[in-house]
Every structure is written in structure tokens, then in C-alpha cells.
Amino acid sequence: MQTFPLPPRCDRATVEALLPDLVAAVGTGPLTIDAAQVTHVSQALLQLVISARKTSDTVRIVPSQALSEIARMAGLAAILNESEPA
């Protein structure tokens, strides 16, 4: 399984820069998006990780406390925390 680490600050510009590499990684098979170190969560990041998770059932997200809290407030925690892919 490939791991795609995210930086602590994930604002819109960062997400734009990460997008091409993440799209390519999603297409290569099982993927773990490691967001454990993320402290600055933007709407763009939330949209990116939820979209990646919904795009492929082989994508797993390891959220930080900050990302988990934002997802909960947005009503998206269930998607973010779906069980690991088979």
C-alpha cells in the first residue's frame, strides 16, 4: 500500500499543489492518505480527502485530530472514518 503524507498546513494553495500527485496516486492501487500531522484544515483539504475516499474504496485516510473535528462539524465524519479498504 502506498502512503501519501500531507503537510501540517493544508490551505487552498497547498491542496492545489498536491492535487496532481494525489490524483495519480489514487489510480495506482491501495493508498493511505496520511493526514495525521495536519493542523491547519482548509475547506479545500476536506473536499480533497472526502473526494479521494469516495472515488476509490482502496483509499484509507489517517486523520489528525484537527481534520477529524472539522469533518465532524461538517457532518462528514462517517465518510472520513469509513472502515479500511479490503
PDB file of N, CA, C and O in Angstrom, chain B, residues numbered from 101:
ATOM      1  N   MET B 101       0.845  -1.182   0.000  1.00  0.00           N
ATOM      2  CA  MET B 101       0.000   0.000   0.000  1.00  0.00           C
ATOM      3  C   MET B 101       0.887   1.241   0.000  1.00  0.00           C
ATOM      4  O   MET B 101       1.833   1.338   0.781  1.00  0.00           O
ATOM      5  N   GLN B 102       0.580   2.163  -0.860  1.00  0.00           N
ATOM      6  CA  GLN B 102       1.306   3.424  -0.965  1.00  0.00           C
ATOM      7  C   GLN B 102       0.784   4.401   0.084  1.00  0.00           C
ATOM      8  O   GLN B 102      -0.405   4.403   0.402  1.00  0.00           O
ATOM      9  N   THR B 103       1.680   5.231   0.620  1.00  0.00           N
ATOM     10  CA  THR B 103       1.290   6.261   1.585  1.00  0.00           C
ATOM     11  C   THR B 103       1.533   7.631   0.976  1.00  0.00           C
ATOM     12  O   THR B 103       2.582   7.887   0.385  1.00  0.00           O
ATOM     13  N   PHE B 104       0.543   8.511   1.131  1.00  0.00           N
ATOM     14  CA  PHE B 104       0.630   9.882   0.631  1.00  0.00           C
ATOM     15  C   PHE B 104       0.555  10.811   1.841  1.00  0.00           C
ATOM     16  O   PHE B 104      -0.537  11.082   2.341  1.00  0.00           O
ATOM     17  N   PRO B 105       1.707  11.305   2.322  1.00  0.00           N
ATOM     18  CA  PRO B 105       1.699  12.165   3.510  1.00  0.00           C
ATOM     19  C   PRO B 105       1.275  13.597   3.178  1.00  0.00           C
ATOM     20  O   PRO B 105       1.631  14.138   2.131  1.00  0.00           O
ATOM     21  N   LEU B 106       0.520  14.190   4.077  1.00  0.00           N
ATOM     22  CA  LEU B 106       0.113  15.588   3.928  1.00  0.00           C
ATOM     23  C   LEU B 106       0.889  16.448   4.917  1.00  0.00           C
ATOM     24  O   LEU B 106       1.211  15.999   6.018  1.00  0.00           O
ATOM     25  N   PRO B 107       1.189  17.688   4.525  1.00  0.00           N
ATOM     26  CA  PRO B 107       1.921  18.587   5.423  1.00  0.00           C
ATOM     27  C   PRO B 107       1.007  19.137   6.520  1.00  0.00           C
ATOM     28  O   PRO B 107      -0.215  19.038   6.412  1.00  0.00           O
ATOM     29  N   PRO B 108       1.586  19.712   7.570  1.00  0.00           N
ATOM     30  CA  PRO B 108       0.775  20.272   8.661  1.00  0.00           C
ATOM     31  C   PRO B 108      -0.192  21.363   8.203  1.00  0.00           C
ATOM     32  O   PRO B 108      -1.321  21.426   8.689  1.00  0.00           O
ATOM     33  N   ARG B 109       0.231  22.214   7.282  1.00  0.00           N
ATOM     34  CA  ARG B 109      -0.629  23.306   6.811  1.00  0.00           C
ATOM     35  C   ARG B 109      -1.161  22.948   5.426  1.00  0.00           C
ATOM     36  O   ARG B 109      -0.404  22.852   4.460  1.00  0.00           O
ATOM     37  N   CYS B 110      -2.463  22.757   5.350  1.00  0.00           N
ATOM     38  CA  CYS B 110      -3.099  22.379   4.086  1.00  0.00           C
ATOM     39  C   CYS B 110      -4.132  23.422   3.689  1.00  0.00           C
ATOM     40  O   CYS B 110      -5.338  23.194   3.785  1.00  0.00           O
ATOM     41  N   ASP B 111      -3.638  24.569   3.243  1.00  0.00           N
ATOM     42  CA  ASP B 111      -4.532  25.613   2.745  1.00  0.00           C
ATOM     43  C   ASP B 111      -4.827  25.355   1.266  1.00  0.00           C
ATOM     44  O   ASP B 111      -4.360  24.366   0.701  1.00  0.00           O
ATOM     45  N   ARG B 112      -5.589  26.228   0.655  1.00  0.00           N
ATOM     46  CA  ARG B 112      -6.008  26.028  -0.733  1.00  0.00           C
ATOM     47  C   ARG B 112      -4.821  25.899  -1.674  1.00  0.00           C
ATOM     48  O   ARG B 112      -4.818  25.030  -2.546  1.00  0.00           O
ATOM     49  N   ALA B 113      -3.817  26.746  -1.513  1.00  0.00           N
ATOM     50  CA  ALA B 113      -2.648  26.700  -2.395  1.00  0.00           C
ATOM     51  C   ALA B 113      -1.905  25.367  -2.260  1.00  0.00           C
ATOM     52  O   ALA B 113      -1.448  24.800  -3.253  1.00  0.00           O
ATOM     53  N   THR B 114      -1.793  24.883  -1.043  1.00  0.00           N
ATOM     54  CA  THR B 114      -1.128  23.600  -0.813  1.00  0.00           C
ATOM     55  C   THR B 114      -1.913  22.470  -1.461  1.00  0.00           C
ATOM     56  O   THR B 114      -1.336  21.596  -2.108  1.00  0.00           O
ATOM     57  N   VAL B 115      -3.213  22.489  -1.289  1.00  0.00           N
ATOM     58  CA  VAL B 115      -4.064  21.452  -1.874  1.00  0.00           C
ATOM     59  C   VAL B 115      -3.961  21.485  -3.395  1.00  0.00           C
ATOM     60  O   VAL B 115      -3.886  20.432  -4.028  1.00  0.00           O
ATOM     61  N   GLU B 116      -3.957  22.668  -3.988  1.00  0.00           N
ATOM     62  CA  GLU B 116      -3.795  22.781  -5.442  1.00  0.00           C
ATOM     63  C   GLU B 116      -2.488  22.157  -5.894  1.00  0.00           C
ATOM     64  O   GLU B 116      -2.442  21.478  -6.920  1.00  0.00           O
ATOM     65  N   ALA B 117      -1.423  22.385  -5.134  1.00  0.00           N
ATOM     66  CA  ALA B 117      -0.114  21.837  -5.485  1.00  0.00           C
ATOM     67  C   ALA B 117      -0.082  20.311  -5.332  1.00  0.00           C
ATOM     68  O   ALA B 117       0.589  19.625  -6.103  1.00  0.00           O
ATOM     69  N   LEU B 118      -0.801  19.783  -4.346  1.00  0.00           N
ATOM     70  CA  LEU B 118      -0.816  18.343  -4.087  1.00  0.00           C
ATOM     71  C   LEU B 118      -1.732  17.569  -5.032  1.00  0.00           C
ATOM     72  O   LEU B 118      -1.532  16.374  -5.253  1.00  0.00           O
ATOM     73  N   LEU B 119      -2.719  18.236  -5.580  1.00  0.00           N
ATOM     74  CA  LEU B 119      -3.770  17.565  -6.343  1.00  0.00           C
ATOM     75  C   LEU B 119      -3.258  16.647  -7.456  1.00  0.00           C
ATOM     76  O   LEU B 119      -3.679  15.491  -7.502  1.00  0.00           O
ATOM     77  N   PRO B 120      -2.380  17.093  -8.351  1.00  0.00           N
ATOM     78  CA  PRO B 120      -1.949  16.188  -9.433  1.00  0.00           C
ATOM     79  C   PRO B 120      -1.296  14.903  -8.919  1.00  0.00           C
ATOM     80  O   PRO B 120      -1.559  13.820  -9.442  1.00  0.00           O
ATOM     81  N   ASP B 121      -0.452  15.024  -7.903  1.00  0.00           N
ATOM     82  CA  ASP B 121       0.210  13.838  -7.356  1.00  0.00           C
ATOM     83  C   ASP B 121      -0.783  12.913  -6.663  1.00  0.00           C
ATOM     84  O   ASP B 121      -0.666  11.691  -6.760  1.00  0.00           O
ATOM     85  N   LEU B 122      -1.753  13.485  -5.972  1.00  0.00           N
ATOM     86  CA  LEU B 122      -2.747  12.656  -5.292  1.00  0.00           C
ATOM     87  C   LEU B 122      -3.640  11.943  -6.297  1.00  0.00           C
ATOM     88  O   LEU B 122      -3.953  10.766  -6.117  1.00  0.00           O
ATOM     89  N   VAL B 123      -4.049  12.628  -7.340  1.00  0.00           N
ATOM     90  CA  VAL B 123      -4.874  12.001  -8.379  1.00  0.00           C
ATOM     91  C   VAL B 123      -4.119  10.826  -8.993  1.00  0.00           C
ATOM     92  O   VAL B 123      -4.694   9.758  -9.207  1.00  0.00           O
ATOM     93  N   ALA B 124      -2.843  11.021  -9.275  1.00  0.00           N
ATOM     94  CA  ALA B 124      -2.031   9.936  -9.835  1.00  0.00           C
ATOM     95  C   ALA B 124      -1.915   8.778  -8.852  1.00  0.00           C
ATOM     96  O   ALA B 124      -1.989   7.617  -9.254  1.00  0.00           O
ATOM     97  N   ALA B 125      -1.737   9.080  -7.579  1.00  0.00           N
ATOM     98  CA  ALA B 125      -1.576   8.036  -6.563  1.00  0.00           C
ATOM     99  C   ALA B 125      -2.857   7.230  -6.373  1.00  0.00           C
ATOM    100  O   ALA B 125      -2.798   6.017  -6.169  1.00  0.00           O
ATOM    101  N   VAL B 126      -4.004   7.884  -6.438  1.00  0.00           N
ATOM    102  CA  VAL B 126      -5.284   7.184  -6.264  1.00  0.00           C
ATOM    103  C   VAL B 126      -5.459   6.122  -7.348  1.00  0.00           C
ATOM    104  O   VAL B 126      -6.056   5.074  -7.106  1.00  0.00           O
ATOM    105  N   GLY B 127      -4.943   6.395  -8.530  1.00  0.00           N
ATOM    106  CA  GLY B 127      -5.098   5.459  -9.640  1.00  0.00           C
ATOM    107  C   GLY B 127      -4.139   4.292  -9.642  1.00  0.00           C
ATOM    108  O   GLY B 127      -4.209   3.449 -10.536  1.00  0.00           O
ATOM    109  N   THR B 128      -3.241   4.214  -8.666  1.00  0.00           N
ATOM    110  CA  THR B 128      -2.223   3.161  -8.681  1.00  0.00           C
ATOM    111  C   THR B 128      -2.535   1.982  -7.773  1.00  0.00           C
ATOM    112  O   THR B 128      -1.753   1.033  -7.723  1.00  0.00           O
ATOM    113  N   GLY B 129      -3.630   2.013  -7.068  1.00  0.00           N
ATOM    114  CA  GLY B 129      -3.962   0.911  -6.168  1.00  0.00           C
ATOM    115  C   GLY B 129      -4.200   1.405  -4.761  1.00  0.00           C
ATOM    116  O   GLY B 129      -4.428   2.596  -4.551  1.00  0.00           O
ATOM    117  N   PRO B 130      -4.152   0.498  -3.784  1.00  0.00           N
ATOM    118  CA  PRO B 130      -4.419   0.879  -2.394  1.00  0.00           C
ATOM    119  C   PRO B 130      -3.550   2.052  -1.942  1.00  0.00           C
ATOM    120  O   PRO B 130      -2.348   2.091  -2.205  1.00  0.00           O
ATOM    121  N   LEU B 131      -4.181   2.999  -1.261  1.00  0.00           N
ATOM    122  CA  LEU B 131      -3.498   4.230  -0.875  1.00  0.00           C
ATOM    123  C   LEU B 131      -3.925   4.643   0.524  1.00  0.00           C
ATOM    124  O   LEU B 131      -5.107   4.591   0.866  1.00  0.00           O
ATOM    125  N   THR B 132      -2.955   5.052   1.327  1.00  0.00           N
ATOM    126  CA  THR B 132      -3.231   5.654   2.624  1.00  0.00           C
ATOM    127  C   THR B 132      -2.867   7.126   2.539  1.00  0.00           C
ATOM    128  O   THR B 132      -1.718   7.471   2.265  1.00  0.00           O
ATOM    129  N   ILE B 133      -3.841   7.992   2.772  1.00  0.00           N
ATOM    130  CA  ILE B 133      -3.574   9.426   2.860  1.00  0.00           C
ATOM    131  C   ILE B 133      -3.276   9.707   4.320  1.00  0.00           C
ATOM    132  O   ILE B 133      -4.161   9.632   5.173  1.00  0.00           O
ATOM    133  N   ASP B 134      -2.027  10.029   4.599  1.00  0.00           N
ATOM    134  CA  ASP B 134      -1.584  10.255   5.974  1.00  0.00           C
ATOM    135  C   ASP B 134      -1.741  11.733   6.316  1.00  0.00           C
ATOM    136  O   ASP B 134      -0.894  12.560   5.980  1.00  0.00           O
ATOM    137  N   ALA B 135      -2.837  12.040   6.987  1.00  0.00           N
ATOM    138  CA  ALA B 135      -3.130  13.414   7.396  1.00  0.00           C
ATOM    139  C   ALA B 135      -2.927  13.592   8.893  1.00  0.00           C
ATOM    140  O   ALA B 135      -3.439  14.544   9.482  1.00  0.00           O
ATOM    141  N   ALA B 136      -2.188  12.686   9.507  1.00  0.00           N
ATOM    142  CA  ALA B 136      -2.014  12.692  10.963  1.00  0.00           C
ATOM    143  C   ALA B 136      -1.323  13.945  11.488  1.00  0.00           C
ATOM    144  O   ALA B 136      -1.517  14.318  12.645  1.00  0.00           O
ATOM    145  N   GLN B 137      -0.522  14.597  10.655  1.00  0.00           N
ATOM    146  CA  GLN B 137       0.213  15.785  11.097  1.00  0.00           C
ATOM    147  C   GLN B 137      -0.487  17.099  10.733  1.00  0.00           C
ATOM    148  O   GLN B 137       0.027  18.175  11.040  1.00  0.00           O
ATOM    149  N   VAL B 138      -1.640  17.022  10.091  1.00  0.00           N
ATOM    150  CA  VAL B 138      -2.343  18.226   9.641  1.00  0.00           C
ATOM    151  C   VAL B 138      -2.914  18.987  10.839  1.00  0.00           C
ATOM    152  O   VAL B 138      -3.671  18.440  11.640  1.00  0.00           O
ATOM    153  N   THR B 139      -2.534  20.257  10.939  1.00  0.00           N
ATOM    154  CA  THR B 139      -3.059  21.123  11.996  1.00  0.00           C
ATOM    155  C   THR B 139      -3.919  22.249  11.428  1.00  0.00           C
ATOM    156  O   THR B 139      -4.789  22.774  12.124  1.00  0.00           O
ATOM    157  N   HIS B 140      -3.685  22.624  10.171  1.00  0.00           N
ATOM    158  CA  HIS B 140      -4.461  23.678   9.509  1.00  0.00           C
ATOM    159  C   HIS B 140      -5.293  23.012   8.420  1.00  0.00           C
ATOM    160  O   HIS B 140      -4.762  22.567   7.402  1.00  0.00           O
ATOM    161  N   VAL B 141      -6.595  22.949   8.646  1.00  0.00           N
ATOM    162  CA  VAL B 141      -7.503  22.270   7.723  1.00  0.00           C
ATOM    163  C   VAL B 141      -8.313  23.313   6.966  1.00  0.00           C
ATOM    164  O   VAL B 141      -9.032  24.110   7.570  1.00  0.00           O
ATOM    165  N   SER B 142      -8.195  23.304   5.653  1.00  0.00           N
ATOM    166  CA  SER B 142      -8.998  24.204   4.830  1.00  0.00           C
ATOM    167  C   SER B 142     -10.185  23.437   4.252  1.00  0.00           C
ATOM    168  O   SER B 142     -10.222  22.206   4.272  1.00  0.00           O
ATOM    169  N   GLN B 143     -11.142  24.185   3.745  1.00  0.00           N
ATOM    170  CA  GLN B 143     -12.275  23.559   3.069  1.00  0.00           C
ATOM    171  C   GLN B 143     -11.775  22.745   1.881  1.00  0.00           C
ATOM    172  O   GLN B 143     -12.305  21.673   1.589  1.00  0.00           O
ATOM    173  N   ALA B 144     -10.758  23.254   1.200  1.00  0.00           N
ATOM    174  CA  ALA B 144     -10.199  22.541   0.050  1.00  0.00           C
ATOM    175  C   ALA B 144      -9.635  21.185   0.460  1.00  0.00           C
ATOM    176  O   ALA B 144      -9.801  20.203  -0.264  1.00  0.00           O
ATOM    177  N   LEU B 145      -8.974  21.121   1.605  1.00  0.00           N
ATOM    178  CA  LEU B 145      -8.434  19.843   2.073  1.00  0.00           C
ATOM    179  C   LEU B 145      -9.557  18.870   2.399  1.00  0.00           C
ATOM    180  O   LEU B 145      -9.505  17.704   2.010  1.00  0.00           O
ATOM    181  N   LEU B 146     -10.557  19.338   3.102  1.00  0.00           N
ATOM    182  CA  LEU B 146     -11.679  18.469   3.449  1.00  0.00           C
ATOM    183  C   LEU B 146     -12.323  17.915   2.180  1.00  0.00           C
ATOM    184  O   LEU B 146     -12.625  16.725   2.094  1.00  0.00           O
ATOM    185  N   GLN B 147     -12.527  18.774   1.214  1.00  0.00           N
ATOM    186  CA  GLN B 147     -13.107  18.353  -0.059  1.00  0.00           C
ATOM    187  C   GLN B 147     -12.199  17.332  -0.754  1.00  0.00           C
ATOM    188  O   GLN B 147     -12.686  16.351  -1.315  1.00  0.00           O
ATOM    189  N   LEU B 148     -10.903  17.559  -0.718  1.00  0.00           N
ATOM    190  CA  LEU B 148      -9.944  16.665  -1.367  1.00  0.00           C
ATOM    191  C   LEU B 148      -9.962  15.266  -0.758  1.00  0.00           C
ATOM    192  O   LEU B 148     -10.057  14.277  -1.485  1.00  0.00           O
ATOM    193  N   VAL B 149      -9.873  15.175   0.562  1.00  0.00           N
ATOM    194  CA  VAL B 149      -9.793  13.846   1.180  1.00  0.00           C
ATOM    195  C   VAL B 149     -11.124  13.095   1.093  1.00  0.00           C
ATOM    196  O   VAL B 149     -11.135  11.878   0.910  1.00  0.00           O
ATOM    197  N   ILE B 150     -12.229  13.803   1.221  1.00  0.00           N
ATOM    198  CA  ILE B 150     -13.534  13.144   1.093  1.00  0.00           C
ATOM    199  C   ILE B 150     -13.731  12.669  -0.344  1.00  0.00           C
ATOM    200  O   ILE B 150     -14.223  11.563  -0.571  1.00  0.00           O
ATOM    201  N   SER B 151     -13.353  13.492  -1.308  1.00  0.00           N
ATOM    202  CA  SER B 151     -13.458  13.104  -2.712  1.00  0.00           C
ATOM    203  C   SER B 151     -12.589  11.889  -3.016  1.00  0.00           C
ATOM    204  O   SER B 151     -13.025  10.972  -3.712  1.00  0.00           O
ATOM    205  N   ALA B 152     -11.370  11.878  -2.502  1.00  0.00           N
ATOM    206  CA  ALA B 152     -10.479  10.731  -2.722  1.00  0.00           C
ATOM    207  C   ALA B 152     -11.087   9.467  -2.130  1.00  0.00           C
ATOM    208  O   ALA B 152     -11.055   8.407  -2.755  1.00  0.00           O
ATOM    209  N   ARG B 153     -11.635   9.578  -0.936  1.00  0.00           N
ATOM    210  CA  ARG B 153     -12.231   8.419  -0.257  1.00  0.00           C
ATOM    211  C   ARG B 153     -13.439   7.903  -1.026  1.00  0.00           C
ATOM    212  O   ARG B 153     -13.634   6.692  -1.130  1.00  0.00           O
ATOM    213  N   LYS B 154     -14.255   8.811  -1.568  1.00  0.00           N
ATOM    214  CA  LYS B 154     -15.448   8.411  -2.313  1.00  0.00           C
ATOM    215  C   LYS B 154     -15.107   7.929  -3.724  1.00  0.00           C
ATOM    216  O   LYS B 154     -15.882   7.186  -4.326  1.00  0.00           O
ATOM    217  N   THR B 155     -13.963   8.343  -4.251  1.00  0.00           N
ATOM    218  CA  THR B 155     -13.551   7.945  -5.594  1.00  0.00           C
ATOM    219  C   THR B 155     -13.120   6.488  -5.643  1.00  0.00           C
ATOM    220  O   THR B 155     -13.393   5.785  -6.616  1.00  0.00           O
ATOM    221  N   SER B 156     -12.450   6.038  -4.599  1.00  0.00           N
ATOM    222  CA  SER B 156     -11.917   4.675  -4.593  1.00  0.00           C
ATOM    223  C   SER B 156     -12.079   4.038  -3.220  1.00  0.00           C
ATOM    224  O   SER B 156     -11.771   4.648  -2.196  1.00  0.00           O
ATOM    225  N   ASP B 157     -12.564   2.812  -3.217  1.00  0.00           N
ATOM    226  CA  ASP B 157     -12.703   2.123  -1.935  1.00  0.00           C
ATOM    227  C   ASP B 157     -11.371   1.560  -1.446  1.00  0.00           C
ATOM    228  O   ASP B 157     -11.320   0.900  -0.408  1.00  0.00           O
ATOM    229  N   THR B 158     -10.296   1.818  -2.188  1.00  0.00           N
ATOM    230  CA  THR B 158      -8.961   1.402  -1.744  1.00  0.00           C
ATOM    231  C   THR B 158      -8.194   2.549  -1.099  1.00  0.00           C
ATOM    232  O   THR B 158      -7.007   2.417  -0.803  1.00  0.00           O
ATOM    233  N   VAL B 159      -8.868   3.671  -0.880  1.00  0.00           N
ATOM    234  CA  VAL B 159      -8.239   4.823  -0.224  1.00  0.00           C
ATOM    235  C   VAL B 159      -8.605   4.806   1.257  1.00  0.00           C
ATOM    236  O   VAL B 159      -9.776   4.706   1.623  1.00  0.00           O
ATOM    237  N   ARG B 160      -7.592   4.905   2.088  1.00  0.00           N
ATOM    238  CA  ARG B 160      -7.763   4.976   3.546  1.00  0.00           C
ATOM    239  C   ARG B 160      -7.205   6.318   3.998  1.00  0.00           C
ATOM    240  O   ARG B 160      -6.172   6.757   3.493  1.00  0.00           O
ATOM    241  N   ILE B 161      -7.868   6.972   4.935  1.00  0.00           N
ATOM    242  CA  ILE B 161      -7.412   8.263   5.449  1.00  0.00           C
ATOM    243  C   ILE B 161      -7.047   8.105   6.916  1.00  0.00           C
ATOM    244  O   ILE B 161      -7.829   7.585   7.712  1.00  0.00           O
ATOM    245  N   VAL B 162      -5.854   8.560   7.263  1.00  0.00           N
ATOM    246  CA  VAL B 162      -5.422   8.604   8.661  1.00  0.00           C
ATOM    247  C   VAL B 162      -5.522  10.073   9.069  1.00  0.00           C
ATOM    248  O   VAL B 162      -4.611  10.851   8.785  1.00  0.00           O
ATOM    249  N   PRO B 163      -6.611  10.465   9.731  1.00  0.00           N
ATOM    250  CA  PRO B 163      -6.828  11.881  10.023  1.00  0.00           C
ATOM    251  C   PRO B 163      -6.128  12.345  11.298  1.00  0.00           C
ATOM    252  O   PRO B 163      -5.881  11.569  12.221  1.00  0.00           O
ATOM    253  N   SER B 164      -5.823  13.622  11.312  1.00  0.00           N
ATOM    254  CA  SER B 164      -5.354  14.265  12.543  1.00  0.00           C
ATOM    255  C   SER B 164      -6.578  14.595  13.389  1.00  0.00           C
ATOM    256  O   SER B 164      -7.714  14.458  12.935  1.00  0.00           O
ATOM    257  N   GLN B 165      -6.342  15.022  14.601  1.00  0.00           N
ATOM    258  CA  GLN B 165      -7.450  15.444  15.455  1.00  0.00           C
ATOM    259  C   GLN B 165      -8.163  16.635  14.823  1.00  0.00           C
ATOM    260  O   GLN B 165      -9.391  16.714  14.857  1.00  0.00           O
ATOM    261  N   ALA B 166      -7.395  17.565  14.245  1.00  0.00           N
ATOM    262  CA  ALA B 166      -7.986  18.750  13.619  1.00  0.00           C
ATOM    263  C   ALA B 166      -8.873  18.364  12.437  1.00  0.00           C
ATOM    264  O   ALA B 166      -9.985  18.875  12.304  1.00  0.00           O
ATOM    265  N   LEU B 167      -8.392  17.474  11.587  1.00  0.00           N
ATOM    266  CA  LEU B 167      -9.184  17.045  10.434  1.00  0.00           C
ATOM    267  C   LEU B 167     -10.428  16.285  10.883  1.00  0.00           C
ATOM    268  O   LEU B 167     -11.509  16.485  10.328  1.00  0.00           O
ATOM    269  N   SER B 168     -10.288  15.427  11.868  1.00  0.00           N
ATOM    270  CA  SER B 168     -11.449  14.691  12.386  1.00  0.00           C
ATOM    271  C   SER B 168     -12.512  15.635  12.933  1.00  0.00           C
ATOM    272  O   SER B 168     -13.704  15.428  12.708  1.00  0.00           O
ATOM    273  N   GLU B 169     -12.086  16.664  13.646  1.00  0.00           N
ATOM    274  CA  GLU B 169     -13.030  17.621  14.236  1.00  0.00           C
ATOM    275  C   GLU B 169     -13.758  18.416  13.154  1.00  0.00           C
ATOM    276  O   GLU B 169     -14.972  18.605  13.235  1.00  0.00           O
ATOM    277  N   ILE B 170     -13.030  18.879  12.150  1.00  0.00           N
ATOM    278  CA  ILE B 170     -13.663  19.634  11.055  1.00  0.00           C
ATOM    279  C   ILE B 170     -14.646  18.735  10.302  1.00  0.00           C
ATOM    280  O   ILE B 170     -15.746  19.170   9.961  1.00  0.00           O
ATOM    281  N   ALA B 171     -14.258  17.496  10.043  1.00  0.00           N
ATOM    282  CA  ALA B 171     -15.152  16.560   9.353  1.00  0.00           C
ATOM    283  C   ALA B 171     -16.413  16.320  10.180  1.00  0.00           C
ATOM    284  O   ALA B 171     -17.511  16.243   9.631  1.00  0.00           O
ATOM    285  N   ARG B 172     -16.258  16.201  11.495  1.00  0.00           N
ATOM    286  CA  ARG B 172     -17.417  16.006  12.372  1.00  0.00           C
ATOM    287  C   ARG B 172     -18.352  17.207  12.291  1.00  0.00           C
ATOM    288  O   ARG B 172     -19.566  17.045  12.166  1.00  0.00           O
ATOM    289  N   MET B 173     -17.783  18.416  12.362  1.00  0.00           N
ATOM    290  CA  MET B 173     -18.609  19.631  12.313  1.00  0.00           C
ATOM    291  C   MET B 173     -19.319  19.774  10.971  1.00  0.00           C
ATOM    292  O   MET B 173     -20.406  20.346  10.901  1.00  0.00           O
ATOM    293  N   ALA B 174     -18.708  19.257   9.904  1.00  0.00           N
ATOM    294  CA  ALA B 174     -19.309  19.338   8.572  1.00  0.00           C
ATOM    295  C   ALA B 174     -20.259  18.172   8.293  1.00  0.00           C
ATOM    296  O   ALA B 174     -20.865  18.104   7.224  1.00  0.00           O
ATOM    297  N   GLY B 175     -20.385  17.260   9.249  1.00  0.00           N
ATOM    298  CA  GLY B 175     -21.254  16.107   9.055  1.00  0.00           C
ATOM    299  C   GLY B 175     -20.650  15.048   8.142  1.00  0.00           C
ATOM    300  O   GLY B 175     -21.378  14.242   7.561  1.00  0.00           O
ATOM    301  N   LEU B 176     -19.330  15.043   8.010  1.00  0.00           N
ATOM    302  CA  LEU B 176     -18.652  14.120   7.103  1.00  0.00           C
ATOM    303  C   LEU B 176     -17.774  13.097   7.813  1.00  0.00           C
ATOM    304  O   LEU B 176     -17.008  12.380   7.169  1.00  0.00           O
ATOM    305  N   ALA B 177     -17.882  13.028   9.117  1.00  0.00           N
ATOM    306  CA  ALA B 177     -17.016  12.124   9.882  1.00  0.00           C
ATOM    307  C   ALA B 177     -17.207  10.670   9.471  1.00  0.00           C
ATOM    308  O   ALA B 177     -16.236   9.914   9.427  1.00  0.00           O
ATOM    309  N   ALA B 178     -18.420  10.268   9.174  1.00  0.00           N
ATOM    310  CA  ALA B 178     -18.665   8.871   8.798  1.00  0.00           C
ATOM    311  C   ALA B 178     -17.918   8.507   7.520  1.00  0.00           C
ATOM    312  O   ALA B 178     -17.389   7.402   7.404  1.00  0.00           O
ATOM    313  N   ILE B 179     -17.874   9.424   6.568  1.00  0.00           N
ATOM    314  CA  ILE B 179     -17.146   9.167   5.321  1.00  0.00           C
ATOM    315  C   ILE B 179     -15.648   9.147   5.589  1.00  0.00           C
ATOM    316  O   ILE B 179     -14.937   8.268   5.102  1.00  0.00           O
ATOM    317  N   LEU B 180     -15.180  10.095   6.347  1.00  0.00           N
ATOM    318  CA  LEU B 180     -13.753  10.184   6.653  1.00  0.00           C
ATOM    319  C   LEU B 180     -13.284   8.935   7.379  1.00  0.00           C
ATOM    320  O   LEU B 180     -12.172   8.460   7.149  1.00  0.00           O
ATOM    321  N   ASN B 181     -14.119   8.405   8.246  1.00  0.00           N
ATOM    322  CA  ASN B 181     -13.728   7.280   9.092  1.00  0.00           C
ATOM    323  C   ASN B 181     -14.288   5.944   8.633  1.00  0.00           C
ATOM    324  O   ASN B 181     -14.363   5.006   9.426  1.00  0.00           O
ATOM    325  N   GLU B 182     -14.686   5.839   7.357  1.00  0.00           N
ATOM    326  CA  GLU B 182     -15.165   4.554   6.858  1.00  0.00           C
ATOM    327  C   GLU B 182     -14.093   3.505   7.086  1.00  0.00           C
ATOM    328  O   GLU B 182     -12.902   3.812   7.131  1.00  0.00           O
ATOM    329  N   SER B 183     -14.526   2.283   7.225  1.00  0.00           N
ATOM    330  CA  SER B 183     -13.576   1.208   7.520  1.00  0.00           C
ATOM    331  C   SER B 183     -12.513   1.105   6.439  1.00  0.00           C
ATOM    332  O   SER B 183     -12.703   1.540   5.304  1.00  0.00           O
ATOM    333  N   GLU B 184     -11.397   0.521   6.825  1.00  0.00           N
ATOM    334  CA  GLU B 184     -10.280   0.361   5.904  1.00  0.00           C
ATOM    335  C   GLU B 184     -10.716  -0.474   4.714  1.00  0.00           C
ATOM    336  O   GLU B 184     -11.584  -1.338   4.837  1.00  0.00           O
ATOM    337  N   PRO B 185     -10.106  -0.211   3.553  1.00  0.00           N
ATOM    338  CA  PRO B 185     -10.446  -0.990   2.369  1.00  0.00           C
ATOM    339  C   PRO B 185     -10.045  -2.452   2.531  1.00  0.00           C
ATOM    340  O   PRO B 185      -9.121  -2.780   3.275  1.00  0.00           O
ATOM    341  N   ALA B 186     -10.744  -3.305   1.834  1.00  0.00           N
ATOM    342  CA  ALA B 186     -10.451  -4.746   1.907  1.00  0.00           C
ATOM    343  C   ALA B 186      -9.177  -5.082   1.173  1.00  0.00           C
ATOM    344  O   ALA B 186      -8.778  -6.245   1.131  1.00  0.00           O
TER     345      ALA B 186
END
